């Protein structure tokens, strides 16, 4: 998860108008079929034109096989789409389409049987003129056009956050950062509770392979120490004793420690974090973590500059360095 942005989704803007379904791309024409006996006139004429006896009813399944054989014999398979049939004049009179799907032939024949007419209030022919589809689209109303899409941000509230380093580092607190947060005690509890810290593993727990482990801060406990000073103890997950701030690690956690945390959550030892919970905590800690990181980098920068200058000087004057080194050796000898 990125530190600055929430998960991005594409949603459709809803204008309040009734939108047509995708099937409305094909215009429906109401057209009464004329029947001759058990079948429609176009179907009977087609069967008789190829030499079939129509005095007795031919089942819908058999007619499908007859049309399939007719398509193969007349090479009516679509060149680019092998699963589609290119209708010639005879087939067009039945289906009213220039092309049809081979697997739809049986369903399209249903309206051509007189016995099926009781189930239909009106008989419909669907005009799927793929070649003229662009011209038909020009005549569609504004309600039928695809609604515009707007880029919006939405967080899936029911999703669980992935336990990976990129997510955990958003809510991970080092010891030095916890000490800085303690300076503002009023906001300390709200920031620390729910975050992750790194502590040493229990040496008596033989199943723990890593020297350190990531734990979740579940609460705070105040204890009065010497000289009336109040010490803060952290109540953490998967650890019997309360943890003092001095016991926290000031280093980055490793990939193996993150995987160990993921395994403990998977086993049910720790509650799974949702995306909303992780995002809310990350927003609270973002400014403090960023400020702490910048301070550490600025402290490290002069050391890196000195190291780079020293390496550059050695590369530029290697002979002088070797002479000086040899002179020192002779002097001490």
DRENDO-1510 file (C-alpha; in Angstrom, 1 decimal, always signed):
<recs>
REC; n; res; u; v; w
REC; 1; UNK; +0.0; +0.0; +0.0 .
REC; 2; UNK; +1.4; +3.4; -0.9 .
REC; 3; UNK; +1.9; +5.9; +1.9 .
REC; 4; UNK; +0.2; +8.8; +0.3 .
REC; 5; UNK; -2.6; +7.3; -1.7 .
REC; 6; UNK; -5.5; +5.0; -1.0 .
REC; 7; UNK; -6.4; +2.0; -3.2 .
REC; 8; UNK; -7.8; +3.3; -6.5 .
REC; 9; UNK; -10.9; +2.0; -8.1 .
REC; 10; UNK; -12.9; +2.9; -11.2 .
REC; 11; UNK; -16.6; +3.6; -10.6 .
REC; 12; UNK; -19.3; +4.7; -12.9 .
REC; 13; UNK; -21.0; +8.0; -12.3 .
REC; 14; UNK; -24.8; +7.5; -11.8 .
REC; 15; UNK; -26.8; +10.4; -13.1 .
REC; 16; UNK; -30.2; +9.1; -11.8 .
REC; 17; UNK; -31.5; +8.2; -15.3 .
REC; 18; UNK; -32.5; +4.8; -16.3 .
REC; 19; UNK; -29.8; +3.1; -18.2 .
REC; 20; UNK; -30.4; +0.5; -20.9 .
REC; 21; UNK; -28.8; -3.0; -20.6 .
REC; 22; UNK; -26.1; -4.2; -23.0 .
REC; 23; UNK; -28.6; -6.3; -24.8 .
REC; 24; UNK; -30.2; -3.1; -26.1 .
REC; 25; UNK; -27.4; -2.8; -28.6 .
REC; 26; UNK; -29.5; -5.1; -30.6 .
REC; 27; UNK; -32.8; -3.6; -31.7 .
REC; 28; UNK; -35.8; -5.7; -31.3 .
REC; 29; UNK; -38.4; -5.7; -34.0 .
REC; 30; UNK; -41.9; -7.0; -33.4 .
REC; 31; UNK; -42.9; -9.1; -36.3 .
REC; 32; UNK; -45.6; -11.7; -36.6 .
REC; 33; UNK; -44.6; -15.1; -38.0 .
REC; 34; UNK; -46.9; -16.8; -40.5 .
REC; 35; UNK; -47.2; -20.6; -39.8 .
REC; 36; UNK; -47.8; -23.4; -42.2 .
REC; 37; UNK; -48.8; -26.4; -40.1 .
REC; 38; UNK; -46.4; -27.2; -37.4 .
REC; 39; UNK; -43.7; -24.6; -38.4 .
REC; 40; UNK; -43.2; -21.1; -39.6 .
REC; 41; UNK; -43.4; -20.3; -43.3 .
REC; 42; UNK; -39.6; -19.4; -43.5 .
REC; 43; UNK; -38.6; -22.6; -41.8 .
REC; 44; UNK; -40.9; -24.8; -43.9 .
REC; 45; UNK; -39.7; -23.1; -47.1 .
REC; 46; UNK; -36.1; -23.7; -46.1 .
REC; 47; UNK; -36.6; -27.4; -45.4 .
REC; 48; UNK; -38.5; -28.0; -48.6 .
REC; 49; UNK; -35.8; -26.1; -50.6 .
REC; 50; UNK; -33.2; -28.6; -49.5 .
REC; 51; UNK; -35.4; -31.6; -50.1 .
REC; 52; UNK; -36.8; -32.4; -46.7 .
REC; 53; UNK; -40.3; -33.8; -46.2 .
REC; 54; UNK; -42.3; -31.4; -44.0 .
REC; 55; UNK; -45.6; -33.3; -44.0 .
REC; 56; UNK; -44.6; -34.6; -40.5 .
REC; 57; UNK; -43.1; -32.4; -37.8 .
REC; 58; UNK; -39.3; -32.4; -37.6 .
REC; 59; UNK; -38.0; -32.0; -34.0 .
REC; 60; UNK; -36.1; -28.9; -33.0 .
REC; 61; UNK; -33.0; -30.9; -32.4 .
REC; 62; UNK; -33.2; -32.6; -35.8 .
REC; 63; UNK; -33.6; -29.2; -37.6 .
REC; 64; UNK; -30.5; -27.9; -35.7 .
REC; 65; UNK; -28.6; -30.9; -37.1 .
REC; 66; UNK; -30.0; -30.2; -40.6 .
REC; 67; UNK; -28.9; -26.6; -40.5 .
REC; 68; UNK; -25.4; -27.6; -39.2 .
REC; 69; UNK; -25.0; -30.0; -42.1 .
REC; 70; UNK; -26.2; -27.3; -44.5 .
REC; 71; UNK; -23.7; -24.8; -43.1 .
REC; 72; UNK; -20.8; -27.3; -43.6 .
REC; 73; UNK; -21.9; -28.3; -47.1 .
REC; 74; UNK; -22.1; -24.7; -48.2 .
REC; 75; UNK; -19.0; -23.5; -46.4 .
REC; 76; UNK; -20.9; -20.8; -44.4 .
REC; 77; UNK; -18.4; -20.8; -41.4 .
REC; 78; UNK; -17.1; -17.3; -40.6 .
REC; 79; UNK; -13.5; -17.0; -41.6 .
REC; 80; UNK; -12.3; -15.0; -38.6 .
REC; 81; UNK; -14.7; -16.5; -36.0 .
REC; 82; UNK; -15.0; -20.2; -36.4 .
REC; 83; UNK; -17.9; -20.4; -33.9 .
REC; 84; UNK; -20.1; -18.1; -36.0 .
REC; 85; UNK; -22.2; -18.8; -39.1 .
REC; 86; UNK; -22.5; -16.5; -42.1 .
REC; 87; UNK; -26.2; -16.6; -43.1 .
REC; 88; UNK; -27.0; -16.9; -46.8 .
REC; 89; UNK; -30.3; -15.8; -48.2 .
REC; 90; UNK; -32.1; -19.0; -47.0 .
REC; 91; UNK; -30.8; -18.8; -43.4 .
REC; 92; UNK; -31.4; -15.0; -43.3 .
REC; 93; UNK; -35.1; -15.6; -44.0 .
REC; 94; UNK; -35.2; -17.8; -40.9 .
REC; 95; UNK; -33.0; -15.9; -38.4 .
REC; 96; UNK; -33.1; -12.4; -39.8 .
REC; 97; UNK; -29.4; -11.9; -39.1 .
REC; 98; UNK; -26.2; -11.8; -41.2 .
REC; 99; UNK; -24.3; -13.9; -38.7 .
REC; 100; UNK; -25.3; -16.1; -35.8 .
REC; 101; UNK; -23.5; -18.2; -33.2 .
REC; 102; UNK; -23.5; -21.9; -33.9 .
REC; 103; UNK; -24.5; -22.7; -30.3 .
REC; 104; UNK; -27.5; -20.4; -30.6 .
REC; 105; UNK; -29.2; -22.1; -33.5 .
REC; 106; UNK; -31.3; -24.4; -31.3 .
REC; 107; UNK; -32.6; -21.5; -29.2 .
REC; 108; UNK; -33.4; -19.4; -32.2 .
REC; 109; UNK; -35.5; -22.1; -33.7 .
REC; 110; UNK; -37.9; -22.1; -30.8 .
REC; 111; UNK; -40.1; -19.3; -32.1 .
REC; 112; UNK; -40.5; -21.1; -35.4 .
REC; 113; UNK; -42.6; -23.9; -33.9 .
REC; 114; UNK; -46.3; -23.4; -33.6 .
REC; 115; UNK; -46.4; -25.4; -30.3 .
REC; 116; UNK; -44.2; -22.8; -28.6 .
REC; 117; UNK; -46.4; -19.8; -29.5 .
REC; 118; UNK; -48.5; -20.0; -26.4 .
REC; 119; UNK; -45.5; -19.1; -24.3 .
REC; 120; UNK; -44.9; -15.9; -26.3 .
REC; 121; UNK; -47.1; -12.8; -26.2 .
REC; 122; UNK; -45.3; -11.4; -29.2 .
REC; 123; UNK; -42.9; -13.1; -31.6 .
REC; 124; UNK; -39.6; -11.1; -31.8 .
REC; 125; UNK; -37.0; -11.2; -34.4 .
REC; 126; UNK; -33.7; -9.8; -33.2 .
REC; 127; UNK; -31.8; -7.8; -35.8 .
REC; 128; UNK; -28.1; -8.1; -35.1 .
REC; 129; UNK; -26.7; -6.3; -38.1 .
REC; 130; UNK; -23.0; -6.3; -36.9 .
REC; 131; UNK; -21.9; -4.5; -40.1 .
REC; 132; UNK; -24.3; -1.7; -39.5 .
REC; 133; UNK; -23.9; -1.5; -35.7 .
REC; 134; UNK; -22.1; +1.8; -35.8 .
REC; 135; UNK; -25.0; +3.4; -37.8 .
REC; 136; UNK; -27.5; +2.1; -35.3 .
REC; 137; UNK; -25.5; +3.5; -32.4 .
REC; 138; UNK; -25.8; +7.0; -33.8 .
REC; 139; UNK; -29.6; +6.8; -33.3 .
REC; 140; UNK; -29.5; +5.7; -29.7 .
REC; 141; UNK; -30.8; +8.1; -27.1 .
REC; 142; UNK; -28.5; +9.7; -24.5 .
REC; 143; UNK; -29.9; +7.2; -21.9 .
REC; 144; UNK; -28.5; +4.3; -23.9 .
REC; 145; UNK; -25.0; +5.7; -24.1 .
REC; 146; UNK; -22.3; +4.3; -21.8 .
REC; 147; UNK; -22.2; +6.5; -18.8 .
REC; 148; UNK; -19.0; +8.5; -18.2 .
REC; 149; UNK; -16.4; +7.0; -15.8 .
REC; 150; UNK; -14.9; +9.0; -13.1 .
REC; 151; UNK; -11.6; +8.2; -11.3 .
REC; 152; UNK; -12.5; +8.0; -7.6 .
REC; 153; UNK; -10.8; +6.7; -4.5 .
REC; 154; UNK; -12.6; +4.1; -2.4 .
REC; 155; UNK; -11.3; +1.9; +0.4 .
REC; 156; UNK; -12.8; -1.6; +0.6 .
REC; 157; UNK; -13.9; -1.6; +4.2 .
REC; 158; UNK; -14.3; -5.4; +4.5 .
REC; 159; UNK; -10.9; -6.3; +3.2 .
REC; 160; UNK; -8.0; -7.4; +5.4 .
REC; 161; UNK; -4.6; -5.6; +5.0 .
REC; 162; UNK; -1.7; -7.7; +3.7 .
REC; 163; UNK; +1.0; -8.4; +6.3 .
REC; 164; UNK; +3.9; -7.3; +4.2 .
REC; 165; UNK; +6.9; -4.9; +5.0 .
REC; 166; UNK; +5.5; -2.1; +2.9 .
REC; 167; UNK; +2.3; -2.0; +5.0 .
REC; 168; UNK; +3.9; -2.7; +8.4 .
REC; 169; UNK; +6.5; +0.0; +8.1 .
REC; 170; UNK; +3.6; +2.6; +7.9 .
REC; 171; UNK; +2.7; +1.8; +11.5 .
REC; 172; UNK; +6.1; +0.6; +12.9 .
REC; 173; UNK; +7.7; +2.7; +15.7 .
REC; 174; UNK; +11.4; +2.6; +16.6 .
REC; 175; UNK; +12.5; +3.2; +20.2 .
REC; 176; UNK; +13.9; +6.7; +19.5 .
REC; 177; UNK; +10.6; +7.7; +17.9 .
REC; 178; UNK; +8.6; +6.3; +20.8 .
REC; 179; UNK; +10.8; +8.4; +23.1 .
REC; 180; UNK; +10.0; +11.5; +21.0 .
REC; 181; UNK; +6.3; +10.8; +21.1 .
REC; 182; UNK; +6.4; +10.6; +24.9 .
REC; 183; UNK; +7.3; +14.3; +25.1 .
REC; 184; UNK; +3.6; +15.0; +24.2 .
REC; 185; UNK; +1.9; +12.6; +26.7 .
REC; 186; UNK; -1.6; +13.8; +25.8 .
REC; 187; UNK; -1.4; +12.3; +22.3 .
REC; 188; UNK; +1.1; +9.5; +23.2 .
REC; 189; UNK; -1.5; +6.8; +23.9 .
REC; 190; UNK; -3.5; +7.5; +20.7 .
REC; 191; UNK; -0.4; +7.2; +18.5 .
REC; 192; UNK; +1.3; +4.3; +20.1 .
REC; 193; UNK; -1.6; +1.9; +20.8 .
REC; 194; UNK; -2.3; +0.0; +17.7 .
REC; 195; UNK; +1.2; +0.4; +16.2 .
REC; 196; UNK; +3.9; -2.2; +15.9 .
REC; 197; UNK; +7.2; -2.3; +17.8 .
REC; 198; UNK; +10.2; -4.6; +17.8 .
REC; 199; UNK; +11.5; -6.4; +20.8 .
REC; 200; UNK; +13.9; -9.3; +21.6 .
REC; 201; UNK; +12.4; -12.7; +21.5 .
REC; 202; UNK; +12.0; -14.9; +24.6 .
REC; 203; UNK; +15.1; -17.1; +24.7 .
REC; 204; UNK; +13.2; -19.8; +26.4 .
REC; 205; UNK; +10.8; -20.1; +23.5 .
REC; 206; UNK; +12.6; -22.7; +21.3 .
REC; 207; UNK; +10.1; -22.4; +18.4 .
REC; 208; UNK; +11.1; -18.7; +17.8 .
REC; 209; UNK; +13.8; -18.7; +15.1 .
REC; 210; UNK; +14.4; -14.9; +15.0 .
REC; 211; UNK; +16.3; -12.9; +17.6 .
REC; 212; UNK; +13.6; -10.2; +17.5 .
REC; 213; UNK; +9.9; -10.2; +16.8 .
REC; 214; UNK; +7.3; -7.7; +15.9 .
REC; 215; UNK; +4.5; -7.2; +18.4 .
REC; 216; UNK; +1.4; -5.1; +18.5 .
REC; 217; UNK; +1.0; -2.5; +21.2 .
REC; 218; UNK; -2.4; -3.2; +22.9 .
REC; 219; UNK; -2.3; -0.7; +25.8 .
REC; 220; UNK; -0.2; +1.3; +28.3 .
REC; 221; UNK; +0.5; +0.9; +31.9 .
REC; 222; UNK; +1.8; +3.6; +34.3 .
REC; 223; UNK; +4.1; +2.7; +37.1 .
REC; 224; UNK; +5.6; +5.0; +39.8 .
REC; 225; UNK; +9.3; +4.6; +40.0 .
REC; 226; UNK; +11.9; +6.1; +42.3 .
REC; 227; UNK; +12.0; +9.9; +42.9 .
REC; 228; UNK; +8.3; +10.1; +42.1 .
REC; 229; UNK; +9.0; +9.5; +38.4 .
REC; 230; UNK; +6.3; +7.8; +36.3 .
REC; 231; UNK; +7.5; +5.1; +34.0 .
REC; 232; UNK; +5.4; +3.9; +31.0 .
REC; 233; UNK; +5.1; +0.2; +30.2 .
REC; 234; UNK; +3.7; -1.1; +26.9 .
REC; 235; UNK; +1.3; -4.0; +26.9 .
REC; 236; UNK; +2.1; -5.9; +23.8 .
REC; 237; UNK; +0.7; -9.0; +22.0 .
REC; 238; UNK; +2.2; -12.5; +22.4 .
REC; 239; UNK; +4.3; -11.4; +25.4 .
REC; 240; UNK; +3.5; -12.2; +29.0 .
REC; 241; UNK; +5.4; -9.3; +30.6 .
REC; 242; UNK; +4.9; -5.7; +30.0 .
REC; 243; UNK; +7.6; -4.0; +28.0 .
REC; 244; UNK; +9.5; -0.8; +28.9 .
REC; 245; UNK; +10.5; +1.7; +26.2 .
REC; 246; UNK; +14.1; +0.9; +26.9 .
REC; 247; UNK; +13.5; -2.7; +25.7 .
REC; 248; UNK; +12.4; -1.6; +22.2 .
REC; 249; UNK; +14.6; -1.9; +19.2 .
REC; 250; UNK; +15.8; +1.1; +17.3 .
REC; 251; UNK; +16.6; -0.8; +14.1 .
REC; 252; UNK; +14.5; -1.8; +11.1 .
REC; 253; UNK; +12.7; -5.1; +11.1 .
REC; 254; UNK; +13.6; -7.9; +8.7 .
REC; 255; UNK; +11.6; -9.7; +6.1 .
REC; 256; UNK; +11.8; -12.9; +8.3 .
REC; 257; UNK; +10.3; -11.1; +11.3 .
REC; 258; UNK; +7.4; -9.8; +9.1 .
REC; 259; UNK; +6.8; -13.3; +7.9 .
REC; 260; UNK; +6.8; -14.5; +11.5 .
REC; 261; UNK; +4.2; -11.8; +12.3 .
REC; 262; UNK; +2.1; -12.9; +9.4 .
REC; 263; UNK; +2.2; -16.6; +10.5 .
REC; 264; UNK; +1.1; -15.6; +14.1 .
REC; 265; UNK; -1.9; -13.7; +12.6 .
REC; 266; UNK; -2.7; -16.6; +10.4 .
REC; 267; UNK; -2.7; -18.9; +13.4 .
REC; 268; UNK; -5.1; -16.7; +15.2 .
REC; 269; UNK; -2.7; -15.5; +17.9 .
REC; 270; UNK; -3.3; -11.9; +16.7 .
REC; 271; UNK; -6.3; -10.1; +15.3 .
REC; 272; UNK; -6.2; -9.5; +11.6 .
REC; 273; UNK; -6.0; -5.8; +10.6 .
REC; 274; UNK; -8.5; -4.4; +8.1 .
REC; 275; UNK; -7.4; -1.9; +5.4 .
REC; 276; UNK; -9.5; +0.8; +7.1 .
REC; 277; UNK; -7.8; +0.2; +10.5 .
REC; 278; UNK; -4.3; +0.2; +9.0 .
REC; 279; UNK; -5.0; +3.3; +6.9 .
REC; 280; UNK; -6.4; +5.2; +9.9 .
REC; 281; UNK; -3.3; +4.4; +12.0 .
REC; 282; UNK; -0.9; +5.2; +9.2 .
REC; 283; UNK; -2.5; +8.6; +8.7 .
REC; 284; UNK; -2.1; +9.4; +12.4 .
REC; 285; UNK; +1.6; +8.4; +12.4 .
REC; 286; UNK; +2.6; +9.6; +8.9 .
REC; 287; UNK; +3.9; +13.0; +10.0 .
REC; 288; UNK; +5.8; +11.7; +13.0 .
REC; 289; UNK; +7.4; +8.8; +11.1 .
REC; 290; UNK; +8.4; +11.1; +8.2 .
REC; 291; UNK; +9.9; +13.7; +10.5 .
REC; 292; UNK; +11.8; +11.1; +12.5 .
REC; 293; UNK; +13.1; +9.6; +9.2 .
REC; 294; UNK; +14.3; +12.9; +7.9 .
REC; 295; UNK; +16.1; +13.7; +11.1 .
REC; 296; UNK; +18.0; +10.4; +11.0 .
REC; 297; UNK; +18.9; +10.9; +7.3 .
REC; 298; UNK; +20.2; +14.4; +8.0 .
REC; 299; UNK; +22.4; +13.1; +10.8 .
REC; 300; UNK; +23.7; +10.3; +8.6 .
REC; 301; UNK; +24.3; +12.6; +5.6 .
REC; 302; UNK; +27.6; +14.3; +6.8 .
REC; 303; UNK; +29.1; +10.9; +7.5 .
REC; 304; UNK; +28.3; +9.7; +4.0 .
REC; 305; UNK; +29.7; +12.9; +2.5 .
REC; 306; UNK; +33.0; +12.5; +4.5 .
REC; 307; UNK; +33.2; +8.8; +3.5 .
REC; 308; UNK; +32.6; +9.7; -0.2 .
REC; 309; UNK; +35.3; +12.5; -0.1 .
REC; 310; UNK; +37.8; +10.1; +1.5 .
REC; 311; UNK; +37.2; +7.5; -1.2 .
REC; 312; UNK; +37.5; +10.1; -3.9 .
REC; 313; UNK; +40.7; +11.5; -2.5 .
REC; 314; UNK; +42.2; +8.0; -2.4 .
REC; 315; UNK; +41.3; +7.4; -6.0 .
REC; 316; UNK; +42.7; +10.8; -7.1 .
REC; 317; UNK; +46.0; +10.5; -5.2 .
REC; 318; UNK; +46.8; +6.8; -4.8 .
REC; 319; UNK; +50.6; +7.3; -5.2 .
REC; 320; UNK; +50.8; +10.0; -2.5 .
REC; 321; UNK; +48.9; +7.8; +0.0 .
REC; 322; UNK; +51.2; +4.8; -0.6 .
REC; 323; UNK; +54.4; +7.0; -0.2 .
REC; 324; UNK; +53.1; +8.5; +3.0 .
REC; 325; UNK; +52.2; +5.0; +4.3 .
REC; 326; UNK; +55.7; +3.7; +3.4 .
REC; 327; UNK; +57.3; +6.7; +5.1 .
REC; 328; UNK; +55.4; +6.1; +8.3 .
REC; 329; UNK; +56.5; +2.4; +8.3 .
REC; 330; UNK; +60.2; +3.3; +7.8 .
REC; 331; UNK; +59.9; +5.9; +10.6 .
REC; 332; UNK; +58.5; +3.5; +13.1 .
REC; 333; UNK; +60.9; +0.7; +12.0 .
</recs>
